[in-house]
Amino acid sequence: MNDSSGRWQRRSYHHGNLKEVLLEAARKLIEEHGAFGFSLAEAARLAGVSPAAPYRHFRDRDALLAEVARTGFERFAARLDVAWNNGIPTPLSAFEALGRAYLAFAREEPASYAVMFESGAAAEHGGEAVHAAASSPAAEKAFNVLQRAAAALCRQLPENERPPLKLVAMHIWTMSHGIASLFIQEGSAARKIPLSPEEVLESGMLIYLKGLGVLPEGDGQESSKETP
């Protein structure tokens, strides 16, 4: 740990935001060691506080991780909501912005993103609190943005031909998460193809939307710029 980081930690703690300092320390440790590769004492050490200090806010490491996940979902949901912008100027162009925002969050907040979707690993490590964070109201807000996007995209279809919107939103989330995990979180896969994660996601979504009937079969990427 260099002197500048130490000064930052002591100054932050002095101003009374112990909880945020611990969350930042946890995010740094997650990037280095993975979600379950450190202890609460190590987070305290990196934050520059006593080993007992974290217990003012967190009963154990899993509670700290759960808060990293919960606050991550809050920022994630807010970012998706801004990108969707109520489908303005068109649902398709807003949908593209939504996809870019999803990948940008995974790229810019890798530690938070990793913990947010670590529910399977959390169960293996006994991290019930982390698993619960993935089902929290903050996580539901993020999913609701995708459901609103799905509803707007499918609105042009005859009512009796519209697919279940929750299922469409889940498909969108699954594809987005898969690309984020493979090409951003893992990193190595991105070097094997001459396309950016954003290009892979956009092309995949265009194929999916054509399959739903939202886009005519003959349309290319330029169709996403038109009003549906």
N, C-alpha and C positions, 0 to 999 in steps of 0.2 A: 504493500500500500504506500503510495507516494505522499509527500507532505501536503500537496494541494488537496488531495481527497480527504486527508485527515482534518485539515482546516475546515473544509466544507461540512464534514460530519459534525465537528464540534460546534460550528456556528449554527447549523440547523437545529441541533438538539438544544442549544442555548435559547433559541427562540420558542421552544416549547412544543414543536411538532414532532415529538418522539415517534408517534405512530407512522407518519409519512416517511421519516428517516428509516425506520425498520422495513417498511414496504419497499423503499428504494434499495436497501441493502439486500433484501430477499430477491428482488429482480436481478440484481447483479450476480448473486450466487446461483440463481436458476440458469442464467446464461452460461455460467462457467461449469456448473456441476449437475444440471438437471433439476427437475422439480423436487426430487426426493433425495438429493445428494448432499444435503447440508443439515445442520442442526440449528435450533433456536439460539444456542450459545454462539455459534459462528456468525449468525445474523447480528447478534448483539455486538460481537467483536468488530465486525466490519462497520457497524453503525457508530462505533466509538462510545458505547454505553456499557454499563455493568451487566453481567449475566442475568441479574434479577430484573433489570429494567423492562424487558419485553413482556413480562408477566402482568404488567399494568394494563396491557391491552390484549394479549393473546395467551390462552392457556397452554398452548404448545405450538410446535412448528406447523402442524396441519391447520390450525386456526389462522396462523399467519398466511399460509398458502391460500386458504379459502378467501381471505380478504384481498389478496393479490388477484385472485380470479374474479371476485365480485366487483371490485373497482375496475378491473379490466373490462368486464362486460358492460359496465356503465359507460365507459369511454367509447367502447366499441359500438354500442347501440346509438349513442349520440352522433358518432361519426357516420354511421350508416344512414341515420335519419337526415342529417344535413345533405349527404350525397343524393339520397332519393328525392328530397325537396318536393314532396307531394306529386311526383311525376312530371315536374316542370323542367324543360319546355315540352317534352313529349315523354310518355312512359318508356319508350325504348331508349332514348338518349339518357334519361334519368337512370334506367336500369344499367346501362353501361357504366355510368358514374358510380353506381352502387357497387358494381363488381370491382372497379378500380380502388374504391375506398376500402373494401374488404381486404384486398391484397396489400394495400398500403399499411393497414393496421398490423397485419401479420409481419410485415417487413420491419416496421418501425418500432413495434413493441413485442419482440419475439418472446421475451420471458413471460409477459402477461398472457400472450396468446397460447403459449405452450401449456400453462397451468389451467387456463380456461377450458381446454379440451383434454385434460388428463384424467377424466373421470374413471377410465378403465384402470390406469395405473394407480389411481388413488385407492380404488377398491383393493388392489393387491397389497398396497402398503398400509391398509387400515385407515386411509384418509377419508373418512365419511364426510367430513366437513367440506373437503375439496369437491367431492362428488355432489354434495348438496348445492354448492355454489353454481354448478352447471345447470341446475334446475331453479335457480333463484329468479325473482322478479326482474333483475337486471338482465339475465340471460333471455328471459321471455320477451323483454322489450326489443332485443336485437332480432329475435325470430319474428316478432310482429311486423318489423319493418319489411322483412322478406315476404311475409304474407300480404301486406298491403301492395307491394310491388307485383306479386303474383296475381292479385285481384285486378289490378289495373291492366296488366298485360292480357289477361284472359277475358276482359270485359267485352271485347269486340266479338267474341265467339258466341254463337247461339247458346242460350242458357242451358239447354238440354245436352250440349256438347262440351260444356266446361268441365275440366277435370277438377278433382277435389283440391281446393286452394292450399290447404295445409300440406298435402302431399307434394304439390308443385314447389312450395316454399322449402320443403325438406330436400327435394331434388336439387334446388338451387344451392342450398346450404352445403349439401354433400359434395357437389362439384367444386364449389368455391373452396371448401375446406381441403379437399383432396389436392387441388392445385397448390394451395398455400403450403400444405404440408410437404409435398414432393419437391416443389421448385423454390420455396423460400425457407421453410424450416430445415429441410434436409440439405438443400443446396446443390448436391452433386447431380441430381437429375437435370437441373437447369442447364448444365454445361453440355448435355448430350443432344440438344435440339436447338436450331437457330431461331427460336421464338422466345419472346418474353413471357413470363407468367400471365401478364395481362392479355397478350395475344392468344395464348392457349385458352384462357377462360372465355374470351369473347367469341372465339370460333366455336368452342364447345356449346356455349349458350345459344348461339345462332342455330346450330344444328338441333338443339333441344327445342327451341321455340318453333322452328319449322315443323318438327314432329308433332307439336301440340296444335299446329294450324294457326298459330299467332302470326307467323310470317309465311308468305307464299313460297312454294318450293323453289321458284326460280330466283328469288332475291338473294343478293350477296350482302356483304357487310354494309354497303351503302344504304341498305334498307333501314338500318337502325337509326339513320338520321331523319327518316321521314315520320310524319305523324301517322300512327296506326289507324 
